[in-house]
Amino acid sequence: MNIPPTLIDPAFHLSGRSVLKSWHILFRERAKLAMNPQSHAPAGRGTLIPIGGAEDRRGQRRILSRFVELSGGKQARIVVIPAASTIPDELGLIYDTVFDELGADETHVINVWRRADTEDPTILTHLQNATGIFISGGDQVKLVSLVGGTLLGDQILARYQAGAVVAGTSAGAAALSEHMIAFGRGGGVPSFRMVYLAPGLGLIEGIVLDQHFRERDRVGRLMTALTFNPSLVGVGVDEDTALVIHPDDTCEVIGSGSVTVVDARDLAYTDVYKVKQNEPIAMFGMTVHILTDGCGYDLRTHQPRQPIAKESTEGTG
């Protein structure tokens, strides 16, 4: 089965939507076949957790603890995929230790060095039993070039559609969406050739994810990505911060930083089609929300939610 190449030429931004759409239709059809044919439970959707990178792995570990909790707590069966990293063995061992300390029932690290490794029956067996899948940081282009269009990629999507929790940190977060930021440069103002897009793993539609957001000044490149297709919502996640996306599309923020939501659906004007070289791009009519720990967002209504007040345990007298 032939799959279009992962990394698309910059011209993709204006003309490659049909390629992207057909690729993900193919992804979903293969994912259906990868699911257990004996299961009579209705296919649902799991929880998705994009993390902005540099999450706390030594202190309170709030984000990773939440991932284990949502994956089943003491019954959690977790698979770690460090394929994006240049040191997958070392990084896999770190997460294996962390999830063990957080009480997961079992953790398996899947190392993928070549696309042929993704067809390993042992790997697929671990994934079929996983309640939580954790995708490490590194390089999202490397990750998708190894996993995209393979049985491993199909199985990740199938487990998510069957209700498993899927978390990705840094590059692993960027790769979760259908439209993936492959690479680009920092800066606060959108400009031409600032960002390059490619097909991601396709676990969620309608948004484009960026990470290390505030730390690497990536607001300009996220806005630039939205000029190519204003129907998308941009989500930029700071380090040590996560957006927990529940099956009903309600979201909550957890962590020490913030999540920036850029809604360009009502964009009134952009001159992206006229600018050249690295010239700045005009954009009128965007809505921007800054969400911090405890804040929420609804991806269906596109409305933010303030933190739910906790009952005080202090006396009033």
SETI-295313 format. One record per residue (C-alpha): x, y, z. Coordinates in steps of 0.001 Angstrom, whole numbers. Example, Ala and Ser with C-alpha at 12.3 -4.5 7.8 and 13.67 -1.06 7.14 Angstrom:
BEGIN
+---------+---------+---------+
:      px :      py :      pz :
+---------+---------+---------+
:   12300 :   -4500 :    7800 :
:   13670 :   -1060 :    7140 :
+---------+---------+---------+
END
This chain:
BEGIN
+---------+---------+---------+
:      px :      py :      pz :
+---------+---------+---------+
:       0 :       0 :       0 :
:    1575 :    3286 :   -1071 :
:    1454 :    6216 :    1345 :
:    2269 :    9794 :     261 :
:    5599 :   11016 :    1641 :
:    5456 :   12420 :    5153 :
:    7108 :   15755 :    4596 :
:    5323 :   17918 :    2089 :
:    6903 :   20662 :     -26 :
:    6146 :   24223 :    1177 :
:    3722 :   24540 :   -1746 :
:    1528 :   22116 :     196 :
:     300 :   25031 :    2287 :
:   -1826 :   26377 :    -522 :
:   -2535 :   23351 :   -2670 :
:   -2073 :   20103 :    -738 :
:   -5311 :   19765 :    1237 :
:   -6645 :   16959 :    -968 :
:   -3424 :   14992 :    -474 :
:   -3676 :   15414 :    3273 :
:   -7335 :   14434 :    3360 :
:   -6876 :   11285 :    1298 :
:   -3895 :   10218 :    3398 :
:   -5898 :   10368 :    6622 :
:   -8925 :    8652 :    5128 :
:   -6523 :    5812 :    4345 :
:   -5167 :    5990 :    7909 :
:   -8622 :    5571 :    9409 :
:   -9649 :    2718 :    7153 :
:   -6486 :     789 :    8081 :
:   -7058 :    1602 :   11744 :
:  -10489 :     -47 :   11613 :
:   -8858 :   -3245 :   10393 :
:   -6247 :   -3066 :   13136 :
:   -8885 :   -3043 :   15891 :
:   -9873 :   -6295 :   17572 :
:  -12603 :   -7819 :   15357 :
:  -13945 :   -9843 :   18315 :
:  -14728 :   -6774 :   20412 :
:  -18436 :   -5926 :   20624 :
:  -17904 :   -2695 :   22581 :
:  -18812 :     392 :   20563 :
:  -15784 :    2228 :   19239 :
:  -15301 :    5389 :   21265 :
:  -12504 :    7848 :   21630 :
:   -9897 :    8139 :   24330 :
:   -8326 :   11106 :   26056 :
:   -5599 :   13059 :   24270 :
:   -2891 :   14899 :   26222 :
:    -524 :   17193 :   24304 :
:    2289 :   18325 :   26639 :
:    4484 :   21322 :   25862 :
:    7710 :   19511 :   26749 :
:   10050 :   19643 :   29764 :
:    7336 :   18226 :   32022 :
:    8249 :   17672 :   35676 :
:    9657 :   14134 :   36052 :
:   11182 :   14454 :   39548 :
:    8949 :   16590 :   41767 :
:    5174 :   16380 :   42063 :
:    4943 :   15115 :   38466 :
:    1370 :   16365 :   38176 :
:    1078 :   15894 :   34418 :
:    2560 :   12400 :   34316 :
:     546 :   11408 :   37396 :
:   -2635 :   12526 :   35649 :
:   -1691 :   10517 :   32572 :
:   -1249 :    7361 :   34682 :
:   -4509 :    8058 :   36546 :
:   -6510 :    8450 :   33341 :
:   -4838 :    5322 :   31915 :
:   -6168 :    3204 :   34764 :
:   -4003 :    3981 :   37780 :
:   -2785 :     751 :   39359 :
:   -4294 :   -1173 :   36425 :
:   -2610 :    1043 :   33817 :
:    -763 :    -760 :   31026 :
:    1458 :    1837 :   29408 :
:    3470 :    1766 :   26190 :
:    6238 :    4340 :   25747 :
:    7291 :    5244 :   22194 :
:   10572 :    7252 :   22197 :
:   11007 :    7052 :   18412 :
:   11297 :   10849 :   18012 :
:   14367 :   11001 :   20241 :
:   18048 :   10683 :   19328 :
:   18537 :    8770 :   22620 :
:   15484 :    6485 :   22648 :
:   17005 :    3808 :   24919 :
:   17955 :    6294 :   27616 :
:   14717 :    8258 :   27388 :
:   12607 :    5112 :   27337 :
:   14258 :    3913 :   30548 :
:   13566 :    7247 :   32246 :
:    9835 :    7088 :   31490 :
:    9713 :    3387 :   32340 :
:   11068 :    4227 :   35806 :
:    8763 :    7223 :   36288 :
:    5583 :    5346 :   35386 :
:    6612 :    2438 :   37618 :
:    7105 :    4851 :   40511 :
:    3703 :    6399 :   39805 :
:    2048 :    3012 :   40249 :
:    1305 :    1782 :   36724 :
:     758 :   -1968 :   36522 :
:    3177 :   -2428 :   33618 :
:    5203 :    -339 :   31188 :
:    6671 :   -1432 :   27864 :
:    9113 :     671 :   25845 :
:    8869 :     305 :   22074 :
:   12060 :    1253 :   20236 :
:   11721 :    1857 :   16514 :
:   14933 :    2304 :   14535 :
:   13557 :    1486 :   11057 :
:   10102 :    1408 :    9517 :
:   10432 :   -2377 :    9309 :
:   10539 :   -2482 :   13132 :
:    6951 :   -1232 :   13257 :
:    5695 :   -4582 :   11930 :
:    7122 :   -6543 :   14897 :
:    4298 :   -8740 :   16330 :
:    5592 :   -8221 :   19899 :
:    5272 :   -4476 :   19534 :
:    1755 :   -4752 :   18186 :
:     730 :   -7108 :   21008 :
:    1882 :   -4616 :   23634 :
:    -102 :   -1869 :   21922 :
:   -3257 :   -3966 :   21634 :
:   -3253 :   -4337 :   25431 :
:   -2263 :    -751 :   26247 :
:   -4542 :    1543 :   28232 :
:   -2096 :    4435 :   27864 :
:     365 :    5381 :   25106 :
:    3105 :    7939 :   25763 :
:    5027 :    9471 :   22832 :
:    8285 :   11180 :   23764 :
:    9912 :   14365 :   22538 :
:   12623 :   14734 :   19943 :
:   11902 :   15464 :   16275 :
:    8324 :   15150 :   15026 :
:    9462 :   14695 :   11419 :
:   11632 :   11746 :   12484 :
:    8724 :   10301 :   14449 :
:    6172 :   10482 :   11647 :
:    8648 :    9358 :    8992 :
:    9191 :    6173 :   11030 :
:    5620 :    5550 :   12189 :
:    3297 :    7200 :    9665 :
:    1409 :    4771 :    7418 :
:    2651 :    1660 :    9265 :
:     883 :    -955 :   11354 :
:    2281 :     746 :   14447 :
:     758 :    4067 :   13404 :
:   -2525 :    2320 :   12633 :
:   -2525 :     627 :   16026 :
:   -1925 :    3883 :   17904 :
:   -4951 :    5368 :   16169 :
:   -7003 :    2227 :   16731 :
:   -6241 :    2110 :   20464 :
:   -7130 :    5789 :   20791 :
:  -10409 :    5240 :   18962 :
:  -11103 :    2317 :   21293 :
:  -10678 :    4494 :   24392 :
:   -6983 :    4454 :   25307 :
:   -5254 :    7571 :   26602 :
:   -2591 :    8985 :   24273 :
:    -111 :   11582 :   25512 :
:    2684 :   13236 :   23573 :
:    5315 :   15611 :   24878 :
:    7210 :   18192 :   22811 :
:    7616 :   16628 :   19335 :
:    5213 :   13894 :   20409 :
:    2575 :   16560 :   21040 :
:    3132 :   18283 :   17701 :
:    2592 :   14997 :   15857 :
:    -790 :   14194 :   17423 :
:   -2910 :   16380 :   15154 :
:   -3915 :   15886 :   11529 :
:   -2082 :   19042 :   10451 :
:    1411 :   18991 :   12000 :
:    3909 :   21803 :   12351 :
:    6997 :   20083 :   10984 :
:    9433 :   22887 :   11729 :
:    9809 :   26651 :   11561 :
:   11370 :   29628 :   13286 :
:   10439 :   31656 :   16329 :
:    9135 :   35207 :   16485 :
:    6126 :   37158 :   17636 :
:    4822 :   38307 :   14235 :
:    3467 :   35953 :   11530 :
:    5554 :   36064 :    8377 :
:    5975 :   34221 :    5111 :
:    8014 :   30982 :    5156 :
:    7937 :   31001 :    8960 :
:    6443 :   27526 :    9281 :
:    6260 :   24284 :    7318 :
:    3341 :   21879 :    7689 :
:    3086 :   18154 :    7091 :
:     575 :   15383 :    7856 :
:     723 :   14279 :   11497 :
:    -531 :   11091 :   13120 :
:   -4121 :   12276 :   12674 :
:   -5519 :   11577 :   16142 :
:   -7409 :   14859 :   16232 :
:   -8820 :   17107 :   13523 :
:   -9551 :   20811 :   13473 :
:   -6561 :   21995 :   15509 :
:   -2860 :   22477 :   14950 :
:    -550 :   21992 :   17945 :
:    2691 :   23716 :   18871 :
:    4892 :   23185 :   21922 :
:    7653 :   24886 :   23958 :
:    5373 :   27742 :   23040 :
:    6208 :   30714 :   25249 :
:    9770 :   29549 :   25935 :
:   10698 :   29540 :   22217 :
:    8485 :   32449 :   21137 :
:    6366 :   30454 :   18700 :
:    3211 :   32561 :   18531 :
:    4175 :   33950 :   15115 :
:    4620 :   30574 :   13479 :
:    1346 :   29254 :   14916 :
:    -529 :   32261 :   13542 :
:    1227 :   31830 :   10209 :
:      27 :   28226 :   10052 :
:   -3540 :   29437 :   10565 :
:   -3362 :   31842 :    7612 :
:   -3009 :   28827 :    5314 :
:   -6277 :   27350 :    6606 :
:   -8273 :   29639 :    8948 :
:  -10783 :   26862 :    9696 :
:   -8255 :   25459 :   12165 :
:   -7771 :   26427 :   15804 :
:   -4178 :   26873 :   16945 :
:   -3115 :   25496 :   20318 :
:     269 :   26470 :   21753 :
:    1360 :   24640 :   24905 :
:    4071 :   25935 :   27241 :
:    6655 :   23699 :   28878 :
:    5567 :   21699 :   31948 :
:    1974 :   22264 :   30845 :
:    -619 :   19997 :   29251 :
:   -4029 :   20313 :   27645 :
:   -6149 :   17318 :   28624 :
:   -8648 :   16769 :   25786 :
:  -11496 :   14543 :   26949 :
:  -13614 :   12349 :   24634 :
:  -16434 :   14937 :   24637 :
:  -13994 :   17624 :   23378 :
:  -13935 :   19505 :   26668 :
:  -10406 :   20381 :   27745 :
:   -8599 :   21308 :   30924 :
:   -5172 :   22811 :   31509 :
:   -2744 :   21350 :   34010 :
:     766 :   22550 :   34776 :
:    2942 :   25518 :   35644 :
:    2623 :   27405 :   32340 :
:    -198 :   28311 :   29997 :
:   -1985 :   27190 :   26856 :
:   -2585 :   29771 :   24129 :
:   -5645 :   29170 :   21939 :
:   -5754 :   31112 :   18655 :
:   -9140 :   30918 :   16927 :
:   -8903 :   32119 :   13323 :
:  -12275 :   30812 :   12123 :
:  -13662 :   34367 :   11875 :
:  -10562 :   35740 :   10174 :
:  -11703 :   38816 :    8244 :
:   -8578 :   39444 :    6205 :
:   -5069 :   38177 :    5540 :
:   -2564 :   39058 :    2845 :
:    -662 :   35770 :    3099 :
:   -1153 :   35169 :    -623 :
:     612 :   38435 :   -1503 :
:    3632 :   38617 :     812 :
:    7061 :   37449 :    -297 :
:   10357 :   36339 :    1248 :
:   10135 :   36833 :    5030 :
:    7699 :   39756 :    4988 :
:    5146 :   40070 :    7836 :
:    1589 :   38841 :    7285 :
:   -1536 :   40879 :    8126 :
:   -4333 :   39120 :   10038 :
:   -7635 :   40714 :   11137 :
:  -10273 :   39229 :   13430 :
:   -8559 :   36443 :   15372 :
:   -9610 :   35526 :   18897 :
:   -6904 :   34635 :   21420 :
:   -7384 :   32971 :   24806 :
:   -4676 :   32418 :   27430 :
:   -5540 :   29447 :   29638 :
:   -3677 :   28668 :   32862 :
:   -3820 :   25815 :   35361 :
:   -7436 :   24794 :   35979 :
:   -8887 :   26723 :   33037 :
:  -10926 :   24863 :   30443 :
:  -11899 :   25069 :   26785 :
:  -14609 :   23445 :   24681 :
:  -13434 :   22479 :   21189 :
:  -17056 :   22191 :   19974 :
:  -18393 :   25552 :   21173 :
:  -14953 :   27223 :   21138 :
:  -15648 :   28769 :   24516 :
:  -13107 :   29033 :   27342 :
:  -13998 :   28208 :   30938 :
:  -12595 :   29743 :   34085 :
:  -11191 :   27463 :   36806 :
:  -13744 :   25704 :   38964 :
:  -13558 :   27216 :   42441 :
:  -12466 :   24805 :   45148 :
:  -14315 :   24808 :   48446 :
:  -12273 :   26479 :   51164 :
:  -11399 :   24412 :   54232 :
:  -10616 :   27531 :   56293 :
:  -13074 :   28869 :   58826 :
:  -14896 :   32127 :   58267 :
:  -14841 :   33300 :   61918 :
+---------+---------+---------+
END
